Amino acid sequence: MRGGCIEPACRVIKLNPKDIELLDRFDAESLRSFLQRTFNLGEFTFSLTSLRKLPRFLRQEKPFKVVFVKEEKGLYLADILDEERPVFGLAIDLGSTTIAFYLYDFERENLLKEYSILNPQIKYGEDILTRLYLARKSEKLEEIRLETLKAINKEVERLNGESIYYVSLCGNTAMTHLLLGLPVNYLILEPYPPVAKWYGVFRALEVEFKVNPEGRIFIFPSAGAYFGGDLIAGLFFVELHKKEEPSFFIDVGTNAEVVLGNRDFLLACAGAAGPALEGGIFSSGCKAEPGAIYKVSLDRTGNQVHFETIAGKQPKCICGSAIIDLMAQLFKEGVLSQEGKLIKESWRERVIETEEGMAFLVYEDGQNKILIKEPEIKAFIRSKGAMFCILSLLCEKSGLSFEDVEKFYFAGSFGVNINVSSAVMLGMLPESALDKAEPVGNSAGLGALKFLKHADFEEIKRIVDSITYLELNTEPRFMELLTGALFIPHVNLDLFPRVKSLMERS
């Protein structure tokens, strides 16, 4: 501990050799005695690298610095450096589509760079399951591991890897297995057991990251097959487990992962709503990427669909946030029925017939046509219903109502771009979310970054051990709830009084 705060993952102490009294025996004990006396340090061990440098630095005239890295069992004096040498940390969010990097300066305590790259694993399959089936063969597992490692190390070297002394990395359970080369054969078979819950701290050479050889790699733990290190890092960031009042944490990615809880409990479940909400069930759908339509507004009188695309690029597809907006506005304008049917008479120019039935024309430029088809809308309604039922079920199991929930934390790009009022209009979220929604950005990456600043292993263990997982497949109440949620907004309009009032006025 330092000043009542949790130690960072890496601590740098500047020293002047003139202040250090050399004892008659052992240079290492001279330094240890000075550090423990002056900086209130407990026990620590020396790396061979630091011992080799120690005699010269103790006897030179100019100041130098020592670099401690935090391990689970205590501090480790990793290196001794000239005063001007930087000491960095790197937080990595290993997503199935993108890999996000956060470069942190331990001495200045500030974030230097933040960016992301495409995950090269995509070439082995857009979805994780395809990659896992391939990786059942040990040679394919090694191939995927090396491909991922190559991409990460390319960025590490670009970020001055020799100066990186700590990496904190989070990813879902599958991504963690593929990076570490852990067998995935049983991860795809019921009951889907991961190899480990707690991975802990590795030496850089074990993981083969090209950071400083004395560097350490912390891998966020998994709470289960569907609840990986990315979710744990997100919870670590938003601190649901420290709050007095219960709140929801919602992360839509490969799956929709939801946690309800506070300092007394964490109840979690995952559903297949993710692909739909990321555009996965729509032929014109996509994830949030350049060229994706992410905001939509309708002008029925002028026969116009106004939209914004990510990075201002030419529209090529439509992502989850825009799909939610579009569905809500079509419903509000009377173009979409409660059952999910497109009404041709309401907008003849845009509701067109295709081989798969009716469709709504969002955009056309001669080469590219962005359509939302009726069968896709039906599948979407099932997914939005599943989301509402997950939230309802978690509340029921906790003996709470939506009004008892203090905050709805939305993670990821979906959380940043979602129009909560549109999601409520469709019956995806309860009306209480309108005043309680809080987007938290890439909570997984920010949680990994937080660990560099506050390396609290025990807190992370407490989060993992506090989670109770609710299995939807064996929960009959979920199917009962879902039946009523397969309408817009719901078969029971009393659950959505504001939407009901709007419908009655139109």
N, C-alpha and C positions, 0 to 999 in steps of 0.2 A: 504494500500500500504506500501511496505517496500523498501526503496532505489530505488523507481521508478519501482519496479517489482511487479507482482501479488503475493499476499500472497499464501503460500502453504495451502493445506487443513487442515494441523495441524501444529501449531507453538509451539515450546518448548522454554521456557525461564528459564535459570538457575539463581537462586537468593541466596544471602547470607543474612540471617535474621538480621545480624548486620547492614546492610545498610538500613533496613526498619525502619523508625521512627513510633513507635506505637502512634497513636493519642489518645486523652482522651476517645473518644467514637468510637465503632464499628471497629472490626478487619478488616472486609471486606473493609471498606472505607480507612483504613490505607494502605492495599495492593493495592487497586484501585488507590489511589493517587500516590503511588510510581511508579506503572507500567505505568500510563498515563504520568507522568512527565519524567521518565527515558527512556521509550521505545516508546514514541510518539504514544501510543495506543489511539484509540477512545473509545467509550462506549462499554461495554461488560457486560454480565450477569454471575452469578455464578451458578454452579450446586449445588444441595444439598450435593452431595458427597464431593465437594471441601470445602463447608462451614463447614462440620463436621470435616474435617482434619485441617482447617486453624489455629485455636488457637495453636495447638501443634507445627505445623511447624514454625509459627512466633516466637515462644519462645525457639526453640531448638538452639543448637550452630552450628550444621553442615549445609552446603548448601542443598538446595532442588530445585525442578523445578516445574513450573506450565505448564499445557498442555491446550492450546487453540484449539478448533476445529472451523472451519469456517462454518457458516450457511449462508443462503441467506440474512438474515437481519443483519448479523454482527458476531462478535466473541462471543464465549461461553467458559468460563473457566470451562473445563470439569473435571479436576483432579489436585491434588497436589501430587507429588511423591518424594521419595528419589532420590538422584542424580544418583545412579547407575541403576535405573530401565529404561529399553528401551521403546521407543515410536515408534510403527510401523504403517505403512499404508499397505493396501492390495488392489491391482488392480485385478479385475476379468473380464475375457472375457468369458461370458457364451455362448458358441457355441452349436449348435444342436448336434454335434458329440463329441466335446471335451470341457473341461473347463480349461482355462489357468489361472495361478496364478502368480502374481508378488509381492513379499514381499519387502517393501521399509522402510528404516530407516530414519525417519524424521530428526534426529539430525545430523547424518553423511552424510545425503543427498546421499545415495547410495542404489543400488538395491542389496538385500541380496540373494534372490532366485527367480528362474523363472522355471516353469515346468507346465505340463498339465496332466489331467486325462480324462478318458472316461466319457462322460455324461451318467448317469444311465438311463436317459429318453429313451435311444435307445430301451430298452426292451418293450416300449409302441409303438414302430414303428420307422423304419429307417428314414422315412420322417416326416416332421413337420405336414403336413396335417392330417396324421393318428392320431397323438397325439392330435391335436386340435379337431378332431371329437370325440375322446374319452372324452376329457375334457369338452364337452358340459354338461355332467352330473356333478353336483357339487361335488359328492363324488369322481369321477375320477380326477377332477381338483385338489381336496385336496390331493389325493393320489400321483399324479405327483409332486405337489408342495413339499410335505413332502419328497419324494424320492430325489428330487434335493437338498433340504435344508440339508438333512442328509449327502449327498456327500460333499457339501461345508463345512458344520460344522466339518466334520471329518478332513478336511485339515486345517481349522481355528484352531482347537484345537492342531493339530500337529505343527502349526506355532506359538504357544504361544499366543492364542487368547486374553488373558487378557491384553496383551501389544499392541493389535491392536486398535487404536482409530479412524481410518477412513478407510472405504471401498468405492472404486469407482468401479461400475459394469456396464458393457455394454453387450447387447445381442440384437438379432433381436427382432422385435415387439412381435412375438409369444413367444420367450423364456422369455421375460420380463413379459408378462402376466402370463405365467405358474409359474414363480418364485414367483410373488407377489400374486398369487391366484386371479387374475382379471378375470372376466367372459370372455369367448372367443366365446360365441354363435354368436355374430354379426361380429366377426373378420373373419368368414369364409363365410359370406353372403354379396353380393354386396350391398352397396359400400365399404365393409370391414372396418368399422370404429374402430380404437383402442379405448380403454377406455379413454386414456389421451395422450396428447402430452408431457407435462412437468410433470415428477414425482417428481423431486426435492430431498430434503434431508430427510431421515427418521431416527428415533432413532433405535438403534440396536435391541431393544426389539420388535419393530413393525415388522421388517423383520424376526426376530427370529434368527439372526446370533449370534453365541457364541463368539463375540468379547467383548471388554470391555463394560460393561453396559452403560457407558457414551459415547460410540462410535457413530459415524454417518455413514449412508449409503447413498451415492449419486448414483442414477440410471440415466444413460444417457437417454435423451429423444428420442422420436420417431418422425420422420417427416411424417409418414404414415404407412400403413400396410406393405408395401414392403421396407420401409426405416426406420430401427430401430436404436437403440442406438449404435450398433456395427458400422454402417456406419457413424453416427455422430461422434463417437469417432475417427474413421479413418480420417475423414475430419479435426477434431480438431488437430490430430497429424501432418498431412502433410501440413496443413495451406493453402489449396487451396484458401480460402476466403481472404487471405492477399496478394496474389501474383498479380503483375501488369499484366503479360502475362497469357493468358488462358492455362490451363492444363487439362488433363483427370485424373480422379481417377477411377480405375477399380478393383472391388473386386468380384472374382468368388467364390461363395459358393453354398448355396441352389439355389440362382438365380445368374445371372450376373448383378451386380449393377454398374452403370456407372454414374459418375458426370463430367460434363464439366463446368469450370468456373474460375473465378478470384475474385478480390475484388469487382467487379461490379455486378456479377451475379453467380448463381449456378443453372445449368439446369441438371436435373437428370431423369433417367428412369431405369427400371429393366426388364430383359427378362429371358426367360426360358433356356438360354444357359448354365446355371450353371451345371445342372445334367450331361449333355453331356461332358462338359469340366472336370468334376470330375470323369468321367468314368461311370456315372450312366446309360447310354443307352447301354453299352456293357456287355455282359454276363460275360466276363472276366475282366470287369472294376471295379475300386474301388477308394476310396479316398486315399490321401497320408497317408499311414500307413506302419508299418514294414512288409517287404516282398513284397511291391508293387514295380513293375518296374517303375522307374521314368526317366531313360535315356536309349536311344536306338540308336544303329548305325548298319548299314547293310553292309554285305560283300557278294554280290551276287555270285562272283566267287567262294568263299569258302563255299557257302551255309550256312553262319553263321549270326545269329542275336546276336550281342553283347549288353549287357545291364548292368545296375546297379540297385540294389534294395535298398530301404530305410532300414537303420540299417544293411545292408549286409546280410539280411535273405534270406532263400530259396524263390525263386519267387513263388508267389501264385496268383497274379493278376497284372493289369496294370493301372496306374493312368493317369490323364488328361495330364500332361506334356509329358509323354512318348507316349501317343496316338497321340498328335500333332506332335511330332518328327517322329514317325513311319509313319503317313500319309504323311508328307512332303517328307520323304525319299523314300517312295514307289512311290510317284508321280514323284519325280526327277529321279528315276531309271527306269521309264516307266512301273512299275508294276501296277500302279493305273491310270485310265484315268481321264480326266477332269470331267466326269459325275459321278465318284465314282465307276467305275466298275474295278474289279480285272482282270488282263490279265494273264491267265494261261500260255501262251507261254513265258512270260517274266521271270517266275521263277517257273518251274514245280514242284520242290521239296517242295516248301513252299505254293503255291496257290493250295489249295485242295478243293474237293467237299464235301459239307455237306448236311444234309436234308434241311437246310435253304439257300442253294445256295453256291456260292464260299466263301472261307474264307482264311485268311492268318495265317499260323502257326507261332506264335512268339516263343513258348517254349513248350517242352513236356518232361516229365520225367517218363513216365509209369503210374503214378497215376494222375498227373495234366497236363492238356493241356490248354494253353493260346492261344485263337483264336480271330481274328478280322473278323467278318462276314460282307458280302456285305450289307445286309439290315441295319446293325449297322452303316456302313460307310456312307450310304445315310442319316441316321438320324443325324450323326455327321456333315455332310456337311451343313445340314439345320441349325444346331446350330452355326457352325462357321460363316455361312452367316448372321445369326441373330446378332451375335456380331459385325460384320463389319457394318451392317445396323444401329445398335444402335449408333455406333460412327459417321457414316455418317449423320444420322438424327439429332443428337445433334449439329453437326457442321452447317448443313443447317439452323436449327432453330435459331442459334446464329449468322448467317451471316459470318461464318468463313470457312476456308479451313483447311485441315490437316497440311499444312505448317505453318499456324498461331499458331498452338498448340506448346507450349514450351516443355512440359514434358508429358510422359505417366507414371503415377504412378500405379504400379501393387501391390495389397495387398494380404496377405495370403500366404499359402504354394504354391498355384498355381502360384502366382506372383514371388516367389523366384525361382521356378524350371522351369518355362516356357522358352523355347528357342524361342526368339522373331523372329529370322530369319525363323524358321520353321512355326510359326504362320503367318508370312508375305507370305511365299511360298504358304500357303493354302488359303490366302485371308481372314484370320480372322482379321488381323490388317493391317493398311495402311503401305506402305513402309517407311513413315516418322518416324514410331515408331522404326525403326532399330537404329537410332542415338539418340533417345529421351527417351528410356525406362529406368525406374528406379524402381527396386523392393524395397518395403518398409517393408517387413516382416509382422508380425501380427499387422497391423496398429490399429486395434480395441483395442487389449490389450495394445499397446504402448500409445494409446490415453487415456485409463483409467489410466495408470501409469503417464502420463503427468499431468492429473488432480490433482493427489496427490501433485505434485510439484508446479503447477500453477492452483489453484482452481478458475477459472474465469467463474462464472455462466453466466455473461452477454455475454461473447464471444460465449459460447455454444448456448445461446438463439438466438444470431445473426445468427449463422450458420443455425439453424433450420428454422428461419423465412426467410432466404435468398433463400431457396431451392424452385425452381419451378419444379413440377413433371410432366413429359410427359407420358401420358397413351398410351402405344403402341396399345392396343385393339381398341382404337377409332381414331387411326392415319392412314388414308388410304395410306399416303406416305410411311409408313414402308413396306407395302406389295408390293408396286411398286418397292422399292429398293431391297427387298428380292428376287424377281424373277431373277434379274441379278446375285445375289450372290450365287446361288445354283450350282455353278461350281467351279472348282479349277483352278486358284485362283478366277476368276470372268469371266462373259461373256464379259466384256469390259476389254481387256488386257492392254489398255492404262492407266488404273488406277494402273497397276503394271508393270512399264517399266523394272525393273530389272529382275522380274520373266519372263516377255515376252522375254527378251534378252536371258535368260538361256534356255528357251524352244526352241527358234530358233536355238541355237547352238547345242542342243542335237539331 
